Amino acid sequence: MDALLIVDLQRASFATNDKHDQPATLARVDQLAHHVRTGGGSVIFVLHDGDETEDLVPNSEGWQLVPSVHRDPADHVVRKTLNDAFAGTTLAPLLDELAPDRLIICGWATDLCVDSSVRSAVTRGYRVVVPSDAHTVTDRPHLAAAQVIAHHNWLWTNLITPDEPVRVVPTANLISAPARA
C-alpha cells in the first residue's frame, strides 16, 4: 500500500503565485492523491503551524489547504512546527499504523520541508518515492527555483539508504502504473 505525504500546500504559502510551475505542480499533486486513494492507499496532508508573519496561524484562512488540491474525508492530517514532518508530530505513529509499502513525498518547499521529510523518512527505513515534478519552491537569492528542484531530484537519488535507493520519477510514471493497495 502507498502512503502519499503532501507537505505544506497551504493557502498563505501559495497566495503570491510565485512558486515554480505552480498551477501544474498543484494539479499533479491532486492527480497523484486521487490515484493513491483509488488504489487503496492513504493520503496524509502535513500542515505547518506558523505565526502571523507567515499567515500560518492554525485554523486561519492562510493556514488552510490550497483549494486546488482536493482533501477527502478519509485523508489524514498531521500538524508540524519544524521543517521535518516527523519531528515532534504524530506522523511516525500514523505510518506505523498504516504500514505502507512505500512513502511518496511531494509538496512545498523543495529545499526545506520536503527535503527534511525525505531525509527523515529514509533514516526511518521507509521506501521513499519522490515525484520529480510534484514539489516546488520559489527562486532563492543564490539559485533559480528550477535549479533547486533539479539539484534536489539528483541529490535524493544519490542518498545512501539502508535498502532501496530513493526513487525520483515523474508523476505521470506513478499515475500510469497500477496503484499499490
C-alpha positions as CSV (number, residue, x, y, z in Angstrom):
1,M,0.0,0.0,0.0
2,D,1.2,3.5,-0.8
3,A,1.0,6.4,1.5
4,L,1.3,9.9,0.0
5,L,2.7,12.6,2.1
6,I,1.7,16.1,0.9
7,V,3.8,18.7,2.6
8,D,2.7,22.3,3.4
9,L,0.3,23.1,0.5
10,Q,-1.3,25.9,2.4
11,R,-3.1,29.0,1.1
12,A,-0.7,31.6,2.6
13,S,2.4,29.9,1.0
14,F,0.8,29.9,-2.4
15,A,-1.0,33.3,-2.3
16,T,1.7,35.1,-4.3
17,N,1.7,32.6,-7.2
18,D,5.5,32.7,-7.3
19,K,6.3,29.0,-7.0
20,H,8.0,27.3,-9.9
21,D,5.4,25.7,-12.2
22,Q,2.8,26.4,-9.5
23,P,-0.6,25.6,-11.2
24,A,0.8,22.4,-12.9
25,T,2.6,21.2,-9.8
26,L,-0.6,21.6,-7.7
27,A,-2.6,19.7,-10.4
28,R,-0.1,16.9,-10.4
29,V,-0.3,16.6,-6.6
30,D,-4.1,16.4,-6.9
31,Q,-3.9,13.8,-9.6
32,L,-1.4,11.7,-7.5
33,A,-3.7,12.0,-4.4
34,H,-6.6,10.7,-6.5
35,H,-4.5,7.9,-7.9
36,V,-3.3,6.8,-4.4
37,R,-6.8,6.9,-2.9
38,T,-8.4,4.9,-5.7
39,G,-5.7,2.3,-5.4
40,G,-6.5,1.8,-1.7
41,G,-3.6,3.9,-0.4
42,S,-3.6,6.7,2.2
43,V,-3.2,10.4,1.7
44,I,-1.6,12.4,4.5
45,F,-1.6,16.2,4.5
46,V,1.1,17.9,6.5
47,L,0.2,21.4,7.7
48,H,2.7,23.8,9.1
49,D,1.6,25.6,12.2
50,G,3.3,29.0,11.9
51,D,2.6,32.5,13.1
52,E,1.2,35.8,11.9
53,T,4.3,36.8,10.0
54,E,3.8,33.8,7.7
55,D,0.0,34.0,7.8
56,L,0.1,30.3,9.0
57,V,-1.7,30.7,12.4
58,P,-3.5,27.4,12.9
59,N,-7.1,27.4,11.6
60,S,-6.7,30.8,10.0
61,E,-7.6,31.3,6.3
62,G,-3.9,31.2,5.3
63,W,-3.3,28.0,7.2
64,Q,-5.9,26.1,5.2
65,L,-5.0,23.8,2.3
66,V,-4.9,25.3,-1.2
67,P,-8.3,24.8,-2.8
68,S,-6.9,23.2,-6.0
69,V,-5.8,20.1,-4.1
70,H,-8.9,18.0,-3.0
71,R,-9.0,16.6,0.5
72,D,-11.1,13.6,1.1
73,P,-12.7,13.0,4.5
74,A,-10.7,9.8,4.8
75,D,-7.4,11.6,4.4
76,H,-5.2,12.2,7.4
77,V,-3.8,15.5,8.7
78,V,-0.6,15.9,10.6
79,R,0.5,19.3,12.0
80,K,4.1,20.3,12.4
81,T,6.1,23.3,13.6
82,L,9.5,22.4,12.1
83,N,10.7,21.6,8.6
84,D,10.8,17.9,9.2
85,A,7.3,16.4,9.1
86,F,8.4,13.7,11.5
87,A,9.9,16.0,14.2
88,G,7.6,16.2,17.2
89,T,4.5,15.2,15.2
90,T,2.1,12.3,15.0
91,L,3.4,11.2,11.6
92,A,5.6,8.2,12.7
93,P,2.8,6.6,14.8
94,L,0.4,7.1,11.9
95,L,2.7,5.5,9.4
96,D,3.3,2.6,11.9
97,E,-0.4,2.1,11.9
98,L,-0.8,2.4,8.1
99,A,2.3,0.3,7.4
100,P,2.8,1.5,3.8
101,D,5.0,-0.4,1.4
102,R,6.3,2.9,0.1
103,L,6.1,6.5,1.1
104,I,5.6,9.0,-1.7
105,I,6.6,12.6,-0.7
106,C,5.6,15.8,-2.5
107,G,4.8,19.5,-1.7
108,W,6.4,22.7,-0.7
109,A,9.3,23.7,-0.2
110,T,11.7,21.5,-2.1
111,D,14.8,22.6,-0.2
112,L,13.4,22.9,3.3
113,C,10.3,20.9,4.4
114,V,10.2,18.4,1.5
115,D,13.9,17.7,1.7
116,S,13.9,17.4,5.5
117,S,11.0,15.0,5.3
118,V,12.6,12.8,2.6
119,R,15.8,12.5,4.6
120,S,13.9,11.7,7.8
121,A,11.8,9.1,6.0
122,V,15.0,7.5,4.6
123,T,16.6,7.3,8.1
124,R,13.5,5.6,9.4
125,G,13.8,2.9,6.8
126,Y,10.8,3.8,4.5
127,R,11.0,3.0,0.8
128,V,10.7,6.6,-0.5
129,V,9.5,7.8,-3.9
130,V,9.6,11.5,-4.8
131,P,7.6,12.6,-7.9
132,S,10.2,14.8,-9.6
133,D,7.6,17.3,-10.8
134,A,5.3,17.4,-7.7
135,H,7.4,19.5,-5.4
136,T,8.1,23.2,-5.8
137,V,9.9,26.2,-4.4
138,T,10.4,29.9,-5.2
139,D,13.6,31.3,-6.6
140,R,16.3,31.6,-3.9
141,P,18.7,34.5,-3.7
142,H,21.6,32.3,-5.0
143,L,19.7,29.8,-7.2
144,A,16.7,29.7,-9.5
145,A,13.8,27.5,-8.4
146,A,14.2,25.1,-11.4
147,Q,17.9,24.6,-10.3
148,V,16.9,24.0,-6.7
149,I,14.4,21.4,-7.9
150,A,16.9,19.7,-10.3
151,H,19.6,19.7,-7.6
152,H,17.3,18.0,-5.0
153,N,16.0,15.4,-7.5
154,W,19.6,14.5,-8.2
155,L,20.6,14.6,-4.5
156,W,17.7,12.3,-3.4
157,T,18.6,9.7,-6.0
158,N,22.1,9.6,-4.6
159,L,21.3,9.4,-0.8
160,I,22.8,6.4,0.9
161,T,19.8,4.4,2.1
162,P,19.5,1.2,4.2
163,D,17.8,-0.7,1.5
164,E,16.4,0.6,-1.8
165,P,17.5,4.0,-3.1
166,V,15.1,6.9,-3.2
167,R,13.2,6.7,-6.5
168,V,12.7,10.0,-8.2
169,V,10.3,9.7,-11.1
170,P,7.8,12.0,-12.9
171,T,4.2,12.0,-11.6
172,A,3.0,10.6,-15.0
173,N,5.1,7.4,-14.4
174,L,3.5,6.9,-11.0
175,I,0.0,7.5,-12.3
176,S,0.4,5.3,-15.3
177,A,1.4,2.3,-13.1
178,P,-1.2,0.4,-11.1
179,A,-1.7,1.9,-7.6
180,R,-0.4,-0.2,-4.7
181,A,-3.2,-1.3,-2.4
